Amino acid sequence: MQAKITISIFLGLILTAFFATGCGQAPKETPAIIPTETPLPTPTAIPTQELSPLAILVLPTNMDPDLSNQYQKIVYDLTQQTGMRFQLRNTLTEADLESSLKVVIALPPDFGIMTLAAAAPQTQFLAVNIPDIAAGGNVSVVAQNNRPDLIAFLAGYIGAMIIEDYHIGMLYPDGSPDAKNEFTAFQNGMVYYCGICNPWAGPFYDYPIPQAIPPEASPDQYGAYVNVLKVQSTVEYIYVHPDITSPELLEALSVNGAYFITTVTPERPLPGMVASIQPDIIQAIYSAWPNLLAGNGGLNVESPPQITNVDPNLLSPGRQLQAEEVLLKLLEGSIFTGIQ
């Protein structure tokens, strides 16, 4: 029994000595970490995104809303088809001439197109019915139709089509060198519709009847000239020559109960106005667009006439279609106005 105690004491001493020796050792030193320089990545330039080409439409603030919407729609649609940006402005300055500006289409008044065109040679400008702007360089213009005889012929055709007995006439500026030819075209348009103009339809050989207005006539005298045709000559329908068309004359025609056709859009709807025959600016913009995109400037863009501002109670849709078919043949040259 004593031997077992002695052995236990001996083993205990050995273990105590072992742990005492371990605890007395000095802690090992952790090796120091020496920092190394890591090279920073070389910065790379982020390319800036280029703006897509821009087209600007410049319209006056007082334009008829329906007409303004038509212009906006056509130019917007054209830009979308070609991946361009579109902006609508009421004027344009040199500050707006960004490098991506490719096309400017502008209607009156003139905001200095020639000056801006010189400052932006990369941009094509299209001036629509802006006076005193000549085509050249990067400026193109929508030209008025140079066939007044064609318009007069169509006006005579429409008059004969809607007025019983063909009692139609024409107001023109006294002394106009072209009025005689245009009256002949007006007469030929009537004859084209009525053929031989049957004599039982009235004194057909007296119509159409012209009436000159002297240049010194004042607006308050216009009604008297209208009455010469309407009362004395029993004319019911009057074609107003473009050179004397004015709001006052159109008002006089309406007040005196005449039916009339003109080449302008009046400031407000007027009773008696059958229609107007005006340049088709929308078609002209369509025609000009490919050249504008291609950078081809200095062009005179033809604007074919169109029948617009129609009163369907005076010119029915069927008769309007018939007149438009005649207009198409006139433009094609298959109908001759009789004027060289």
C-alpha positions as CSV (number, residue, x, y, z in Angstrom):
1,M,0.0,0.0,0.0
2,Q,2.9,2.3,0.9
3,A,4.6,1.5,-2.4
4,K,1.5,2.6,-4.4
5,I,1.5,5.9,-2.5
6,T,5.1,6.4,-3.2
7,I,4.7,5.8,-7.0
8,S,1.7,8.3,-7.1
9,I,3.8,10.9,-5.4
10,F,6.6,10.3,-7.8
11,L,4.4,10.7,-10.9
12,G,2.9,13.9,-9.5
13,L,6.3,15.4,-9.0
14,I,7.3,14.6,-12.6
15,L,4.1,16.2,-14.0
16,T,4.6,19.2,-11.8
17,A,8.1,19.7,-13.0
18,F,7.0,19.3,-16.7
19,F,4.3,22.0,-16.5
20,A,6.6,24.3,-14.6
21,T,9.2,24.0,-17.3
22,G,6.7,24.7,-20.1
23,C,5.2,27.8,-18.4
24,G,8.6,29.3,-17.9
25,Q,9.5,29.4,-21.6
26,A,9.7,32.9,-23.2
27,P,6.9,33.6,-25.8
28,K,8.0,33.3,-29.4
29,E,8.2,36.6,-31.3
30,T,5.8,37.1,-34.2
31,P,7.8,38.0,-37.3
32,A,7.3,41.6,-38.4
33,I,5.3,42.1,-41.7
34,I,7.1,44.3,-44.1
35,P,4.6,46.2,-46.3
36,T,5.2,46.1,-50.1
37,E,4.1,48.8,-52.5
38,T,1.2,47.7,-54.8
39,P,1.2,49.7,-58.1
40,L,-2.1,51.5,-58.7
41,P,-4.0,50.7,-61.9
42,T,-3.5,53.0,-64.8
43,P,-6.6,55.2,-65.2
44,T,-8.4,54.7,-68.5
45,A,-10.3,57.5,-70.3
46,I,-14.1,56.9,-70.4
47,P,-15.3,57.9,-73.9
48,T,-17.9,60.6,-73.9
49,Q,-21.1,59.7,-75.8
50,E,-21.6,61.8,-78.9
51,L,-25.0,63.5,-79.3
52,S,-27.1,62.3,-82.2
53,P,-27.7,64.7,-85.0
54,L,-30.3,67.4,-84.3
55,A,-33.1,68.9,-86.4
56,I,-34.8,72.1,-85.3
57,L,-38.2,73.4,-86.6
58,V,-38.7,77.1,-86.1
59,L,-42.4,78.2,-86.2
60,P,-44.0,81.6,-85.3
61,T,-45.8,81.8,-82.0
62,N,-49.0,83.1,-83.7
63,M,-49.4,80.2,-86.2
64,D,-52.7,78.5,-86.5
65,P,-52.5,75.5,-84.1
66,D,-53.7,72.9,-86.6
67,L,-51.2,74.0,-89.2
68,S,-48.5,74.2,-86.5
69,N,-49.3,70.6,-85.5
70,Q,-49.0,69.5,-89.1
71,Y,-45.5,70.9,-89.5
72,Q,-44.4,69.5,-86.1
73,K,-45.7,66.0,-87.0
74,I,-44.0,65.8,-90.4
75,V,-40.6,67.0,-89.2
76,Y,-40.8,64.8,-86.0
77,D,-41.7,61.8,-88.1
78,L,-38.8,62.4,-90.5
79,T,-36.3,62.7,-87.6
80,Q,-37.5,59.5,-86.0
81,Q,-37.1,57.6,-89.2
82,T,-33.4,58.8,-89.4
83,G,-32.5,58.5,-85.7
84,M,-32.2,62.2,-85.1
85,R,-33.2,64.5,-82.3
86,F,-36.0,66.9,-82.8
87,Q,-36.6,70.4,-81.2
88,L,-39.3,73.0,-81.8
89,R,-38.3,76.6,-81.4
90,N,-39.9,80.0,-82.0
91,T,-36.6,81.7,-82.9
92,L,-32.9,80.7,-83.2
93,T,-29.7,82.4,-82.1
94,E,-26.0,81.7,-82.5
95,A,-26.0,80.2,-79.0
96,D,-28.3,77.4,-80.3
97,L,-25.9,76.4,-83.1
98,E,-24.4,73.2,-81.5
99,S,-22.0,71.1,-83.4
100,S,-24.5,68.3,-83.9
101,L,-27.1,70.6,-85.4
102,K,-27.7,69.2,-88.9
103,V,-31.0,70.6,-90.2
104,V,-33.0,73.8,-89.6
105,I,-36.4,74.3,-91.1
106,A,-37.8,77.7,-90.6
107,L,-41.0,79.7,-91.4
108,P,-41.4,83.5,-91.3
109,P,-40.4,85.8,-89.8
110,D,-36.8,85.8,-90.6
111,F,-34.6,85.5,-87.5
112,G,-31.3,86.1,-89.4
113,I,-31.0,82.9,-91.4
114,M,-28.2,84.1,-93.7
115,T,-26.1,85.2,-90.7
116,L,-26.7,81.9,-88.8
117,A,-26.0,79.9,-91.9
118,A,-22.6,81.5,-92.3
119,A,-21.9,80.7,-88.6
120,A,-22.9,77.1,-89.0
121,P,-21.6,75.7,-92.3
122,Q,-22.2,72.1,-91.1
123,T,-26.0,72.8,-90.9
124,Q,-28.5,72.9,-93.7
125,F,-31.1,75.6,-93.6
126,L,-34.5,75.4,-95.3
127,A,-36.4,78.7,-95.5
128,V,-40.1,78.3,-96.1
129,N,-41.9,81.3,-97.7
130,I,-39.5,83.8,-96.0
131,P,-39.2,86.9,-98.2
132,D,-35.9,88.1,-99.6
133,I,-34.0,84.8,-98.8
134,A,-32.1,83.5,-101.9
135,A,-30.9,79.9,-102.2
136,G,-27.2,79.5,-102.0
137,G,-24.5,77.8,-99.9
138,N,-26.1,75.8,-97.1
139,V,-29.4,77.7,-97.5
140,S,-32.3,76.2,-99.5
141,V,-35.7,77.8,-100.1
142,V,-39.1,76.5,-100.7
143,A,-40.0,78.3,-103.9
144,Q,-43.5,79.5,-104.7
145,N,-45.1,77.7,-107.6
146,N,-44.1,79.5,-110.8
147,R,-47.3,78.5,-112.7
148,P,-50.0,81.0,-111.9
149,D,-51.8,80.0,-115.1
150,L,-52.1,76.5,-113.6
151,I,-53.8,77.9,-110.5
152,A,-56.1,80.1,-112.5
153,F,-57.1,77.2,-114.7
154,L,-58.0,75.1,-111.7
155,A,-59.9,78.0,-110.2
156,G,-62.0,78.3,-113.4
157,Y,-62.6,74.5,-113.5
158,I,-63.9,74.5,-109.9
159,G,-66.1,77.5,-110.5
160,A,-67.7,75.9,-113.5
161,M,-68.2,72.7,-111.6
162,I,-70.1,74.3,-108.6
163,I,-71.9,77.3,-110.2
164,E,-75.0,76.7,-112.3
165,D,-74.9,78.4,-115.7
166,Y,-71.1,79.0,-115.2
167,H,-71.6,82.6,-113.9
168,I,-68.0,83.1,-112.8
169,G,-65.6,86.0,-112.8
170,M,-62.1,87.2,-111.8
171,L,-60.8,90.1,-109.8
172,Y,-57.3,91.2,-110.9
173,P,-55.0,94.2,-110.4
174,D,-55.3,96.8,-113.0
175,G,-52.1,97.1,-115.1
176,S,-50.8,93.7,-114.2
177,P,-48.7,92.4,-117.1
178,D,-49.6,88.7,-116.4
179,A,-53.3,89.2,-115.6
180,K,-54.4,88.7,-119.3
181,N,-52.7,85.3,-119.5
182,E,-54.1,84.2,-116.1
183,F,-57.6,85.2,-117.2
184,T,-57.2,83.2,-120.3
185,A,-56.2,80.2,-118.2
186,F,-59.1,80.8,-115.9
187,Q,-61.5,80.8,-118.9
188,N,-59.9,77.7,-120.3
189,G,-60.5,75.9,-117.0
190,M,-64.2,76.7,-117.2
191,V,-64.4,75.5,-120.8
192,Y,-62.5,72.3,-119.9
193,Y,-65.2,71.5,-117.5
194,C,-68.3,72.6,-119.4
195,G,-67.1,71.5,-122.9
196,I,-69.1,73.5,-125.4
197,C,-71.1,75.2,-122.6
198,N,-74.6,74.5,-123.7
199,P,-76.4,77.7,-124.7
200,W,-79.6,76.8,-122.7
201,A,-77.5,77.2,-119.6
202,G,-77.5,81.0,-120.1
203,P,-75.4,83.4,-122.1
204,F,-72.3,81.3,-121.7
205,Y,-70.3,83.4,-124.2
206,D,-70.3,86.2,-121.6
207,Y,-68.5,84.3,-118.9
208,P,-66.1,84.4,-117.2
209,I,-66.1,88.1,-116.7
210,P,-63.0,90.0,-115.5
211,Q,-63.0,93.0,-113.2
212,A,-59.9,95.2,-112.6
213,I,-59.2,96.9,-109.3
214,P,-56.9,100.0,-109.7
215,P,-53.9,100.1,-107.4
216,E,-55.1,103.4,-105.8
217,A,-58.4,101.8,-104.7
218,S,-58.8,101.9,-100.9
219,P,-60.1,98.9,-98.9
220,D,-63.5,100.7,-98.3
221,Q,-64.0,100.7,-102.1
222,Y,-63.5,97.0,-102.6
223,G,-67.2,96.3,-102.0
224,A,-68.1,98.4,-105.0
225,Y,-65.8,96.4,-107.3
226,V,-67.3,93.2,-106.0
227,N,-70.8,94.5,-106.7
228,V,-69.9,95.3,-110.3
229,L,-69.3,91.6,-110.8
230,K,-72.0,90.3,-108.5
231,V,-74.9,92.6,-109.3
232,Q,-74.3,94.1,-112.7
233,S,-72.8,91.0,-114.3
234,T,-74.7,88.4,-112.1
235,V,-71.4,86.7,-111.2
236,E,-71.8,84.2,-108.3
237,Y,-68.2,82.9,-108.0
238,I,-65.0,85.0,-108.1
239,Y,-61.4,84.1,-108.4
240,V,-59.2,86.5,-106.6
241,H,-55.8,87.2,-108.3
242,P,-52.9,86.6,-105.8
243,D,-51.5,90.1,-106.3
244,I,-54.5,91.8,-104.9
245,T,-55.5,89.3,-102.2
246,S,-55.8,91.0,-98.9
247,P,-57.9,90.5,-95.7
248,E,-60.0,93.5,-96.6
249,L,-60.9,92.3,-100.1
250,L,-61.8,88.8,-98.8
251,E,-64.0,90.4,-96.2
252,A,-65.7,92.5,-98.8
253,L,-66.4,89.4,-100.9
254,S,-67.8,87.6,-97.9
255,V,-70.0,90.5,-96.7
256,N,-71.4,91.0,-100.2
257,G,-72.5,87.4,-100.5
258,A,-70.1,86.2,-103.2
259,Y,-68.6,82.7,-103.5
260,F,-64.9,83.0,-104.0
261,I,-61.6,81.1,-104.2
262,T,-58.2,82.5,-103.4
263,T,-54.6,81.6,-102.8
264,V,-54.3,82.3,-99.1
265,T,-55.7,81.2,-95.8
266,P,-57.7,84.0,-94.2
267,E,-57.2,85.0,-90.7
268,R,-60.6,83.5,-89.8
269,P,-63.2,81.3,-91.6
270,L,-65.2,83.5,-94.0
271,P,-68.7,82.6,-95.4
272,G,-68.6,82.1,-99.1
273,M,-65.0,81.0,-99.3
274,V,-65.1,77.8,-101.4
275,A,-61.4,76.8,-101.0
276,S,-57.9,78.1,-101.5
277,I,-55.2,76.9,-103.8
278,Q,-51.9,77.1,-102.0
279,P,-48.4,75.6,-102.2
280,D,-48.1,72.2,-100.6
281,I,-45.4,73.0,-98.1
282,I,-45.6,69.6,-96.4
283,Q,-44.8,67.9,-99.7
284,A,-42.0,70.4,-100.3
285,I,-40.4,69.4,-97.0
286,Y,-40.7,65.7,-97.9
287,S,-39.0,66.4,-101.2
288,A,-36.2,68.5,-99.6
289,W,-35.4,66.2,-96.7
290,P,-33.0,63.7,-98.4
291,N,-30.9,66.5,-99.8
292,L,-30.8,68.3,-96.4
293,L,-29.5,65.1,-94.8
294,A,-27.0,64.6,-97.5
295,G,-25.6,68.1,-97.1
296,N,-26.8,69.3,-100.4
297,G,-27.7,73.0,-100.0
298,G,-28.5,76.0,-102.2
299,L,-31.6,74.4,-103.7
300,N,-34.9,75.9,-104.8
301,V,-37.5,73.3,-103.7
302,E,-40.7,73.3,-105.7
303,S,-44.0,73.3,-103.8
304,P,-46.8,71.9,-105.9
305,P,-50.2,73.5,-105.4
306,Q,-52.9,71.8,-103.3
307,I,-56.6,72.5,-102.7
308,T,-57.1,73.4,-99.0
309,N,-59.4,75.3,-96.7
310,V,-62.3,73.6,-98.4
311,D,-65.9,74.3,-97.4
312,P,-67.6,70.9,-98.0
313,N,-71.0,72.6,-98.3
314,L,-69.7,74.5,-101.4
315,L,-67.2,72.0,-102.7
316,S,-68.4,68.5,-101.9
317,P,-65.8,65.7,-101.2
318,G,-66.6,64.1,-104.5
319,R,-66.1,67.3,-106.5
320,Q,-63.0,68.0,-104.6
321,L,-61.6,64.6,-105.6
322,Q,-62.5,65.4,-109.2
323,A,-60.7,68.7,-109.0
324,E,-57.6,67.1,-107.5
325,E,-57.5,64.6,-110.3
326,V,-57.5,67.6,-112.8
327,L,-54.7,69.2,-110.7
328,L,-52.6,66.0,-110.9
329,K,-53.0,66.0,-114.7
330,L,-52.1,69.6,-114.9
331,L,-48.9,68.9,-112.9
332,E,-48.1,65.9,-115.1
333,G,-48.6,68.0,-118.2
334,S,-51.4,65.9,-119.6
335,I,-53.8,68.9,-119.4
336,F,-52.6,72.1,-121.0
337,T,-53.7,75.5,-119.6
338,G,-53.5,77.2,-123.0
339,I,-50.6,79.5,-121.9
340,Q,-47.2,79.0,-123.2
